[in-house]
Amino acid sequence: MTQLVWFRNDLRIADNSALTAACKESSVAEGNTGIRACFILTPAQWQEHDWSPARVQFVIAHANALAGELAKLGIPLSFIEADRFSDSITALETHCREHSINRLHFNEEYGINERKRDKAVKHRFDELGIATRKYRDQTVAPAGQILTGQSEPYSVFTPFSRRWRSWIDDNQPMPYSVPKAQGDAIQPERITKIPEGFNDAPPALAETGEDAAHSQLERFLTERGGAYKEQRDFPALDGTSKLSPYLANGVLSGRQCLIAARQAQDMGGNQEGLATWINEIAWRDFYINILYHYPRVSMHRAYKPETEALHWNDPSQHFEAWKSGNTGIPLVDAAMRQLNQTGWMHNRLRMVTAMFLTKNLFIDWRLGEAYFMSKLADGFLASNNGGWQWSASTGTDAAPYFRVFNPVTQSERFDPKGEFLREWVPELATLDNKRIHDPSKGGVIPGGYPRPIVDLKESRKEAIAKFQALKN
């Protein structure tokens, strides 16, 4: 019996349900001839899903690192080339025939195209007599497990998070074991060429490999985790974990992060700061559960169907100004420039820029969602879609649609000295700490910096009126 582990959004050896299960079955199977692994490159599908060059290069670097670590265990990782998910089915079948695969293991993914792919693979492999084993590994609590007392999915985060924490306390999740060597070390295969269309990426955000990911997790928890609640909203500070690229691509699991944070709490770490960070892991699980229960959100559909009736503005030049960071609103511009130049954006600023696009410019959230995915190294469908729909008031949200962040107020509150603004909008560097947040008020705007492309107060009123009209 030869078993195949199909790596996808889970580029790690430690705490990997599919790999652990394959190794366990291999160790007890009669006539076992070993374990193989594969990763399928689907560049045309990645383009259709708006994957950024930064993310593709991150994934390839970590897939190569994974191949090296698996090779130490005697497990060969093959890189299979296919264009789209539909092509990957035939390519996977061919690979299984070549290597006499009897059983396929993989961890579930929840986008609609990924579900269709996996269903087609199972149907075809059932015909071939190859057993398929799938695992719910992407969340701390298995996707679909956290339900209301009426066995319905949660639509609001706060009650979900309460039930999620209760589940954790009751089940005490532990990481899956690290596989032992399956044979002698071998020479790993490598991806040597970046697929066409994905070469133009900013410098790598994070070091490569599982060890690097765990080192960063440990540094965050020991050095900054305790101050997370106080510092996480200030973009000029190094107050966030910067672990999102590892989580988005499965180099780290949410389960590993949760366990490490709880251990830091047990060792006397700042309880409130660490608890706030754990809450972010719950948010990640929440959005994955939304994707699991409501496939339409991965099909360019609103979570709240009634908001499909909104008539969004023609994006025209305003969308281009937003993308390039030239709106005349300093915090929005600084955030967009950070995204364009680094492949990452501070989380509070993701909300600020998303609300500005959808509420003040009243441009369709789907355009912003796609643009973020096309730039982010940590682009992750569940979180990106969930965040955009939350900001646009088309998604899961306990707050009413008239909540609209004022980017000037946000700037004054969370970048009071203008440090972040000066870093990313150097045209404004000479302005004082008060005027830098809204240079259009009083005095001459520094040369080259635009006037605001929209009036914040009036555009807010117009957006609220459009949402109100849906209820009439």
Order of alpha helices (4+ residues) and beta strands (2+ residues): beta-alpha-beta-alpha-alpha-beta-alpha-beta-alpha-beta-alpha-alpha-alpha-alpha-alpha-alpha-alpha-alpha-alpha-alpha-alpha-alpha-alpha-alpha
